[in-house]
Amino acid sequence: MTRRRKVGTRPQLKETEKRRVWVRSGGRCAICNRDLLDGNLTSEPVSLGELAHIVGQKNSPESPRGLAPYSVSKRDLAENILLACGDCHAEIDDPISIDLFTVEKLRQAKRNHEERIKHVTGLGYDRRTVVLRMVGMLRGRPLELSQRTAVEAVIASSDRFPYFKLSYDRVGVEIDLRRLAGESPPTGAGSGRRELAPTSEYYEAAKSIIDETIDGVLNDGLQKGHVGHVSVFAWTRLPLLVYLGRKLGDGYTVDLYQRHQVEDSWAWAPGPLRPVEFTFDTPPASDGAEGVLLASVSGTVHESEIPSSLRNLPIFRISAAGEKAAGGIIDSKATLAAFRKTLREFFGNLERSHKNVTRLHLFGALPMSAAIALGRVREVAIQPAIVTYDRVEYGVYEPAIEIR
């Protein structure tokens, strides 16, 4: 348990310096981001913030970090003070943990927090975005995709700020698929573990949850003028990603986000200057009403992996141009935009050269943002229905959802 600080008499800070700290910090703790303007037990406005010195107020070993080289005349200025909640203030000054909270670490925390507050408060009202998170248990594995993770990624990657008046947290909405029957780890143990294909009941239940959120909460917000832009984060099976894209369609202005494994982050990195380009291959025209699309982006889908009953159909392919398929290939907004452009060109070409194809079997090795993009790009009224397949174990694909 963190010990509380001893309270004694010391020189009071000037009101102008206090105001600078409070305003620059946005009324939030610079360490944990807690709102310090409202009480937890009542709806009454209560000031819960404390002004914490980075370099101690006195040049003394009894003052936390007080012996650090810093002019005593500057120690009571806003630049040396951060706004903290009582718990964080006590912890950063506690003798047990003080070695962890160095002067440089606290300066960086203050700098990062105040720059974020300045960025967000400088955005116009029309820069709002609704954060949409869809979370499943992919291959039996959970993933940390909290509201805070998504919010930080939006702020770091765009000039928008998360806000949705109709949600409880005023940030966005969540589609939680983790408790659905079928969202469970593979059976067996060790190398003999076998992943079972989700049932049709699982997919119908998942679709219903997605429909309820998009057709209900988001559409209601759109009609009332509370939704103009959506920031989408998703971690679940490919068929449901494509379905989510289909539901979002072109009715919303959307930014898609992608988890980057190397950086362990959802934020888009700037660049690269030359994004990866993509290409597609079209087979000769035929009279059949069905075709197969092999989308090899994050991995390679081999013709030998698709069901034998489909191998005689015309096979279309989408892949990176001059690049090997890899999990981190879509590493920037520019590369995702290039993939969307190729998808539009593919569907446009399909409509011209294979008008008779009304059903397309999709076998995809796609990053999650790319799968959602595929669902959004297809024009429902004039382009083929997509039969999605789920890869349940190496080389085995099972039919999942037909998206019309």
Secondary structure as UniProt FT lines:
FT   HELIX           15..24
FT   TURN            25..27
FT   TURN            30..32
FT   STRAND          50..53
FT   TURN            61..62
FT   TURN            64..67
FT   HELIX           72..74
FT   TURN            75..76
FT   HELIX           78..80
FT   STRAND          81..84
FT   HELIX           86..93
FT   TURN            95..100
FT   HELIX           103..121
FT   HELIX           125..127
FT   STRAND          128..135
FT   HELIX           138..140
FT   HELIX           147..157
FT   STRAND          161..162
FT   TURN            165..166
FT   TURN            168..169
FT   STRAND          172..176
FT   TURN            178..179
FT   TURN            181..182
FT   HELIX           190..192
FT   HELIX           200..211
FT   HELIX           212..218
FT   HELIX           219..223
FT   TURN            224..225
FT   STRAND          229..235
FT   HELIX           238..248
FT   TURN            249..251
FT   STRAND          253..256
FT   TURN            261..264
FT   STRAND          278..281
FT   STRAND          290..296
FT   HELIX           303..305
FT   HELIX           308..310
FT   TURN            311..312
FT   STRAND          315..320
FT   TURN            321..322
FT   TURN            327..328
FT   HELIX           333..353
FT   TURN            355..356
FT   STRAND          359..365
FT   HELIX           368..377
FT   TURN            380..382
FT   STRAND          385..393
FT   TURN            394..395
FT   STRAND          396..403
//
